[in-house]
Amino acid sequence: MKKHRIDTRTGLLALSPLAVFVVFYLVASIVAGDFYKVPVTVAFLLSSIYAVAICKETSVDERLNIFSRGAGHKNMMTMLWIFILAGAFASSAKAMGAIDATVNLCLHLLPSEMILSGLFIASCLISLSIGTSVGTIVALVPIAAGMAQSTGTSVALLTAIVVGGAYYGDNLSFISDTTIMATRTQGCRMSDKFAVNSTIVSPAAILCFIIYIFMGYDTQVPQTIPAVECRRVIPYFAVLFSAIMGLNVMLVLLLGIVLTLIIGMISGAYDIYGWLASMGEGIMGMSELIIVSLLAGGLIEMVRHAGGITFIIERLTAHIRGKRGAEMCIGMLVFLTNLCTANNTIAILTVGPLAKEIATRYGVDARKSASLLDTFSCLAQSIIPYGAQLLMASGLAAVSAFDIIPFLYYPFLMGISALACIAMGWPRKY
């Protein structure tokens, strides 16, 4: 039976809710001259209403059921739990002085010119160890925001440094879900994929590190840094250590919350009611992030249901010419699918079998196709303002996701490096 092909008009209409969100938010913000003038929740609400309205083949009740299915997906619910716990931990840790103590410790240990590059290296190593960008962002963004305030550096810049480093590890780590999914769908070993993938992204990481060294020369550390009260640093070190040991991110955050209670009461930072109040404040601070995530989940499900993802796959695979064209197609397939799903693991799972078929037909090495799947999915996920990682980072740093995006040097350099490797047929061994 011949598979039904989605025509151009239907495909573009299916993708139009994403365009409505981007155009409305960007245009309105540019006209106002301020990205904070237009609430991102309102932009998502309007584009969600539009997505439901254009789906005319079903009843209104059925459309709302489709939207709710996306908003209430199990992956979305897990992410909301993380948001809630992250808000509670970040606020209670700040109230008991953990952030200030950790920032002061970093300022004591790092010379001023190494603040930016040191934060990038720390983000890379931690994410490589724990295999998750979310865990790295949860652990380091509050510290980065505190360092920015202490040194007079842009909060958006230091937050972007953490996000970039977080995706270095998400892309390469042996225990990252994207690595596992990419190697399984392409049929290659993780160690082989790591060898190819590290060759593709290492130039970007090295160049980014050098850029941060030069940028760090202008960083001014306060002349008088307060003494570090070591016990206040314990919650963050416990969170980092337990994350590196592979503990589930929600258990990591619960451990951190319990430690803030114990150390906060011992140090006299607050009593039990102060601790509860600080957690409540942190959870409420995540309310906009939670609403945006629910609306984005429903919006993306409407796009998928209308055939937007299928349309992208059909159009890209119809124009493959040779091995380099096949590699470019694999990269663009997962990149565009990730824009529509806002989840790099789901994007790889969706495109993986088709990428394997393309790789086999055009002689693309499985290790290269797995690396391209992982790299381009991480690139897409790192730059979309409605992705969980940027939403989390913006919520913890109290800055707009659109303020962070221009400073995401590593993800952009990673994308350029991947495109260059495709164009030059690099690494030639594979």
C-alpha positions in Angstrom: 0.0 0.0 0.0 1.4 3.4 -1.0 2.1 5.7 1.8 0.2 9.0 1.8 2.5 11.9 1.0 1.9 15.2 2.8 1.6 18.1 0.4 3.5 21.3 0.9 0.5 23.4 1.9 -0.5 20.9 4.6 3.0 20.5 5.8 3.7 24.2 6.1 0.3 24.7 7.9 1.3 22.0 10.4 4.6 23.8 11.2 3.0 27.2 11.3 2.3 27.3 15.1 6.0 27.3 15.7 6.5 30.1 13.3 3.6 32.0 14.9 5.3 31.8 18.3 8.8 32.8 17.1 7.5 35.7 14.9 5.0 37.0 17.4 7.5 37.0 20.3 10.5 38.3 18.3 8.6 41.0 16.4 6.7 42.2 19.4 9.8 42.3 21.5 11.9 44.1 18.9 9.1 46.7 18.4 9.0 47.2 22.2 12.8 47.3 22.3 12.7 44.9 25.3 12.3 41.1 25.5 10.7 41.5 29.0 7.8 43.5 27.6 6.2 40.5 26.0 5.5 37.6 28.5 6.7 34.4 26.9 3.7 32.6 28.5 1.3 34.9 26.4 3.3 34.1 23.2 2.9 30.4 23.8 -0.7 30.8 24.7 -1.6 32.6 21.5 0.4 30.1 19.3 -1.3 27.2 21.2 -4.7 28.7 20.5 -3.8 29.1 16.9 -2.5 25.4 16.7 -5.8 24.1 18.1 -7.8 26.4 15.8 -6.2 25.3 12.5 -6.7 21.6 13.3 -10.1 21.4 11.6 -10.4 17.7 10.8 -11.5 16.9 14.4 -13.9 18.2 17.0 -12.8 20.8 19.5 -12.9 18.2 22.3 -10.6 15.9 20.3 -8.2 18.8 19.5 -8.0 19.6 23.2 -7.4 16.0 24.0 -4.4 15.9 21.6 -3.0 19.1 23.1 -3.4 17.7 26.6 -1.8 14.5 25.6 1.4 16.4 24.7 1.3 18.6 27.7 0.8 15.6 30.0 3.3 13.3 28.5 5.3 11.3 31.0 8.5 12.9 29.9 7.0 16.3 30.5 5.7 15.3 33.9 9.2 14.1 34.9 10.6 17.4 33.8 8.1 19.4 35.8 9.1 17.4 38.9 12.7 18.4 38.3 11.7 22.1 37.8 9.8 22.1 41.1 12.6 20.4 43.1 15.2 22.6 41.4 13.3 25.7 42.4 13.0 24.5 46.0 16.7 23.6 46.2 18.0 26.8 44.6 15.9 29.0 46.8 16.6 27.2 50.1 20.3 27.0 49.3 20.4 30.7 48.5 18.5 31.6 51.8 21.1 29.6 53.9 24.1 31.2 52.1 25.2 28.2 50.0 25.4 30.1 46.7 27.4 33.1 48.2 29.8 30.7 50.0 30.3 28.6 46.8 30.9 31.8 44.7 33.4 33.1 47.2 35.2 29.8 47.2 35.5 29.9 43.4 36.7 33.5 43.5 39.4 32.5 46.0 40.5 29.5 43.9 40.4 30.9 40.4 42.4 33.9 39.1 40.2 36.6 37.6 41.2 35.9 34.0 40.2 32.2 34.4 36.7 32.8 35.7 35.0 32.3 32.3 37.2 29.6 31.0 37.3 27.8 34.3 33.5 27.8 34.5 33.4 26.4 30.9 35.8 23.6 31.7 33.9 22.7 34.9 30.6 22.5 33.0 32.2 20.3 30.4 33.8 17.9 32.9 30.7 17.7 35.1 28.3 17.1 32.2 30.7 14.5 30.7 30.7 12.7 34.1 27.0 12.8 34.7 25.8 12.5 31.1 23.0 15.1 31.4 22.7 18.7 30.5 19.8 19.3 32.9 21.8 18.0 35.9 24.7 20.3 35.0 22.5 23.3 34.5 20.7 22.7 37.8 24.0 22.4 39.7 26.0 25.2 38.1 23.7 28.0 36.9 22.9 29.4 40.4 26.7 29.5 41.0 27.3 31.2 37.7 24.6 33.8 38.4 26.2 34.5 41.7 29.6 34.8 40.2 28.2 37.2 37.6 26.8 39.5 40.2 30.0 39.4 42.3 32.3 40.2 39.3 30.0 42.6 37.4 29.8 40.2 34.4 26.7 39.6 32.4 24.4 37.0 34.0 23.3 35.8 30.6 26.9 35.3 29.5 27.9 33.1 32.4 24.6 31.2 32.2 25.3 30.6 28.5 28.8 29.3 29.4 27.3 26.7 31.6 24.7 25.7 29.0 27.4 25.3 26.4 29.6 23.2 28.6 26.5 21.1 29.6 26.0 20.2 26.0 29.6 19.2 25.5 29.1 16.4 27.9 25.5 15.6 26.8 26.9 15.0 23.3 29.9 12.9 24.3 29.2 11.2 27.6 28.9 7.4 27.6 25.9 7.5 29.9 24.1 10.3 28.1 20.7 9.1 26.8 21.4 10.7 23.4 24.6 8.7 23.1 22.9 5.5 24.0 20.0 6.2 21.6 22.3 7.2 18.7 24.6 4.2 19.0 21.7 1.8 19.3 19.8 3.1 16.3 22.9 3.1 14.1 24.4 -0.1 15.4 27.8 0.9 16.6 29.8 0.8 19.8 29.8 3.8 22.2 33.6 3.9 22.3 33.8 4.1 18.5 31.1 6.8 18.4 33.0 8.8 21.1 36.2 8.6 19.0 34.4 10.1 15.9 32.2 12.5 17.8 35.1 14.0 19.9 37.1 14.6 16.6 34.1 16.6 15.3 33.5 18.8 18.3 36.9 19.1 19.9 38.0 22.0 17.7 34.8 23.9 18.8 35.5 23.3 22.5 39.2 24.3 22.2 38.3 27.5 20.3 35.6 28.3 22.8 38.0 27.8 25.7 40.5 30.2 24.0 37.7 32.8 23.4 36.8 32.7 27.1 40.4 33.2 28.2 40.6 36.4 26.1 37.2 37.5 27.3 38.2 36.8 30.9 41.0 39.4 30.9 38.5 42.1 31.5 36.8 40.3 34.4 37.3 42.1 37.7 37.2 40.1 40.9 36.2 42.1 44.1 39.4 43.2 46.0 37.9 42.0 49.3 36.4 38.5 49.1 34.5 37.4 52.2 35.9 34.4 54.1 34.4 31.1 53.0 32.2 29.3 55.6 32.9 25.8 54.4 29.8 24.1 55.9 27.6 26.3 53.7 29.2 24.9 50.6 28.3 21.3 51.5 24.9 21.2 49.8 26.4 22.1 46.4 29.3 19.8 46.7 27.0 17.0 47.8 24.8 17.7 44.7 27.7 17.7 42.4 29.3 14.5 43.9 26.1 12.5 43.9 25.3 13.6 40.4 28.7 12.5 39.2 28.1 9.2 41.0 25.1 8.6 38.7 22.3 9.2 41.2 18.9 10.1 39.7 18.6 13.9 39.3 15.4 14.1 41.4 17.1 12.2 44.3 20.1 14.5 43.9 17.9 17.5 44.4 16.1 15.9 47.3 19.4 15.3 49.0 20.4 18.9 48.4 17.1 20.1 49.9 17.5 18.0 53.1 21.1 19.3 53.5 20.0 22.9 53.2 17.6 22.2 56.1 20.2 20.6 58.3 23.0 23.1 57.6 20.7 26.1 57.5 19.4 25.3 61.0 22.8 24.5 62.4 24.3 27.8 61.0 21.3 29.8 62.2 20.3 30.9 58.7 16.7 30.1 59.3 14.4 27.9 61.3 12.0 25.2 60.0 9.4 27.8 58.9 12.0 29.9 57.2 13.2 26.8 55.3 9.6 26.0 54.2 9.0 29.6 53.2 12.2 29.7 51.1 11.2 26.4 49.3 7.7 27.8 48.6 9.2 30.9 47.2 11.5 28.8 44.9 8.6 26.6 43.7 6.5 29.7 42.9 9.4 31.2 41.1 9.2 28.2 38.7 5.5 28.7 38.0 6.1 30.6 34.7 8.6 27.9 33.6 6.0 25.2 34.4 3.2 26.9 32.5 5.5 27.5 29.4 6.6 23.8 29.5 3.0 22.6 29.5 1.9 24.9 26.7 5.1 24.0 24.7 4.4 20.3 25.1 0.8 20.6 23.9 1.8 22.9 21.0 4.5 20.4 19.8 2.1 17.5 20.0 -0.3 19.5 17.8 2.5 20.0 15.2 3.3 16.3 15.3 -0.3 15.2 15.0 -0.9 17.5 12.0 2.1 15.9 10.2 4.7 18.6 10.6 7.5 16.1 11.5 6.6 13.7 8.7 6.6 16.6 6.2 10.1 17.6 7.1 11.4 14.0 6.8 9.7 13.5 3.4 11.1 16.7 1.9 14.6 16.3 3.1 15.0 12.6 2.1 13.8 13.4 -1.4 16.9 15.4 -2.3 19.9 13.3 -1.2 22.8 13.3 -3.6 25.9 11.2 -2.6 27.6 10.5 0.7 28.0 14.1 1.8 24.4 14.9 0.9 23.4 11.9 3.0 25.4 13.1 6.0 23.9 16.6 5.6 20.4 15.1 5.4 20.9 13.1 8.6 22.0 16.2 10.4 19.2 18.4 9.1 16.6 15.7 9.7 17.4 15.4 13.4 17.9 19.1 13.8 14.5 20.1 12.4 12.8 17.2 14.1 14.3 18.4 17.4 12.9 21.9 16.7 9.5 20.3 16.5 9.8 17.9 19.5 11.9 20.0 21.8 13.5 16.8 23.0 16.8 15.6 21.6 16.4 12.0 22.7 12.9 11.8 21.1 14.3 13.4 17.9 17.0 10.8 17.7 14.5 8.0 18.3 12.2 9.4 15.6 14.9 9.9 13.0 17.3 7.1 14.0 15.9 4.2 11.9 15.6 6.4 8.8 19.1 7.7 9.3 20.4 4.1 9.5 18.6 3.4 6.2 20.2 6.5 4.6 23.6 5.7 5.9 23.5 2.1 4.6 22.3 3.2 1.2 24.9 5.9 0.7 27.9 4.3 2.4 28.0 6.5 5.5 29.9 4.9 8.4 27.6 4.0 11.3 30.0 5.8 13.7 29.7 9.0 11.7 25.9 8.8 11.4 25.6 8.2 15.1 27.9 11.2 15.8 25.9 13.5 13.5 22.6 12.5 15.0 23.8 13.3 18.5 25.7 16.5 17.6 22.9 18.1 15.5 20.2 17.1 18.0 22.2 18.7 20.8 22.7 21.8 18.7 19.0 22.2 18.1 18.1 21.5 21.8 20.6 24.0 23.1 19.3 27.0 21.1 15.5 26.7 21.2 14.0 29.0 23.8 11.2 26.5 24.5 13.5 23.6 25.3 13.7 22.3 28.9 17.4 23.2 29.3 17.1 26.9 28.3 13.9 27.2 30.2 15.6 25.8 33.3 18.6 28.0 32.9 16.6 31.1 32.4 14.4 30.3 35.4 17.4 29.7 37.7 19.3 32.8 36.5 16.2 35.0 36.3 17.0 36.1 32.7 15.2 35.7 29.5 16.1 32.6 27.3 16.5 35.1 24.4 19.1 37.0 26.4 21.1 33.7 26.8 21.0 32.5 23.2 23.4 35.2 21.7 26.1 34.0 24.1 25.9 30.3 23.3 29.3 30.3 21.6 30.0 26.6 22.1 26.8 25.2 20.5 27.1 27.5 17.5 30.8 26.6 17.1 29.9 22.9 17.5 27.4 23.3 14.6 29.9 25.0 12.4 32.5 22.4 13.2 30.0 19.6 12.3 29.1 21.2 9.0 32.8 21.7 8.2 33.4 18.0 8.9 30.7 17.0 6.5 32.0 19.4 3.8 35.6 18.1 4.1 34.7 14.5 4.6 36.3 14.6 8.0 37.4 12.4 9.9 38.7 10.6 6.7 39.4 7.4 8.6 35.6 6.9 9.0 
